[in-house]
Amino acid sequence: MLTLVELIAAGERAPQMRREPMSVLPDMGLPNIMSEAEYEALPAGVARRIEVVHGYVIVCESPTPQHQQVARRLANTFETARPKEPCTRVQMETDVVLWHVPKYAFRRPDVVVYRCKEDRNAKPEASDVLLMVEVSSPSTEREDLVDKMAQYAAAGIPAYVVVRMSADGDIIDTREFHLDAATCQYRMESVMEYGVVLTYPFKVAVPFEVLTE
């Protein structure tokens, strides 16, 4: 099993050893706990396969093509709908820093809408985010509706949307949650059964079939 130092060295020798970082992922080859500096030092091929929550390393499940299509078309819908002012950005699978202390935590939502930053390459912080979106499969639904929901609420993200998909790739429904500032927990805003229809952070309306077909 490779050490963290060896992993980083392998990444620095790419492309000659392009496949090596991937070979250690099934048995991890990473520490269970990782600091922000250690994560930032990882080769890109390894870093994009994990998230860090409360300092603990979490391996990300590889998305299906249908999952990717729904997320991409939804992101395109947000991109088309966003107003010129105030300035916002729409990204897919971008690291969102939930907090730096006491232990580093970031998530990589399927779609994120956030306020523009002066440095366009800077990762969005939770305080920049207007909306997080997760496209949920049966295997990730509990994490999306329990773990991530609690973490996003604790980070103060004002709105969260979960698109629930069935095993065969259809959309079951979409659930919209808004943060209750008094309790620091999400409350259900709406359950959508035919399309994604939002008014925050701006107006969006797209039928499910446009996302799935």
Beta strands, then each sheet from edge to edge (+ up, - down):
strand 1: 50-53
strand 2: 56-59
strand 3: 88-92
strand 4: 96-99
strand 5: 105-107
strand 6: 111-115
strand 7: 129-136
strand 8: 159-165
strand 9: 171-180
strand 10: 185-192
strand 11: 195-198
strand 12: 204-207
sheet 1: 1+ 2-
sheet 2: 3+ 6- 7+ 8+ 9- 10+
sheet 3: 4+ 5-
sheet 4: 11+ 12-
end
